[in-house]
């Protein structure tokens, strides 16, 4: 019986590590899923912003500002997906909230500027698309940040903290 204890302890340790790994994988998958929903909402806003500016050779200054804000947010999303590229591009972390706020301000300025110039039905359709995406984005961001907080909490708990690093689990920045 005394020779069985090392095997039993070893089996329990292996089962515990497998369970821990599965839990961290589930939490990380939730982070990926909720972040993808947030990214789709941001891409919808970018799409509406691009559709709002007519495809002329030289857009107005306000239209150009809207396109630049959309391009900046799109670049921020790409850098958020690939943190290594973000570190190489600049030393500061990507602030999607600031980029999103800048796009919202540019959208509002553009919507006011084209009020009497643009076709009212087309403008209303763009506003409805914008409102739908702009309503979904904060909810998606909250869900993603909650999933990230749960994942971060699991990484810092005592047993998981001992083995998470060697298993390849890394901290994730909130959106």
C-alpha positions, 0 to 999 in steps of 0.5 A: 500500500505504501508504494501506491501513494506516489502513483495516486498523488501523481495521478491527482496532480495530473488531473488537477493540472488538466482541470486547471488548464481546461478552466483557463482555456474556457476563460480565454475562449470567452475572451476571444469570443466576446472580443470578436463581438466587440470587433464586429461592432467596431467594424460596423461603425467603420463601415458606416463611416466609410459609406457616409462619405461619398466616393469623390476624389477629394472629400470635404474636410469633415468627410476626410476627418471621418475617414481618418478617424475610421482608419485610425480605429481600424488600425487600433483594432489590428494592433489590439489583435496583434500586440507585438505589432503595436509594440513595434509601431509605438511604445504606447498601448492601443486606446480603443476607447479614445479612437472610438470617441474620436470616430463618434465625434467625427460622425456627429460633425459629419452628420450635422454638416451633410444635413441639408446636402445629402438625400434625407432617406439615405442619411436616415438609413446611415443614421439607423445603421450607425445607431444600431452599431453604436448601441451594440458596441458599448454592450460588447465592450462591457461583456469583453472587459468582464470576460477579460477580468474573469480571465485575469482573476483566474490567472492571479489565483494562487494555484493557477498563478504557479502553472499558468505562465509555463502553460503559455497563459498571458495577461490580456489588456482590457478594451 
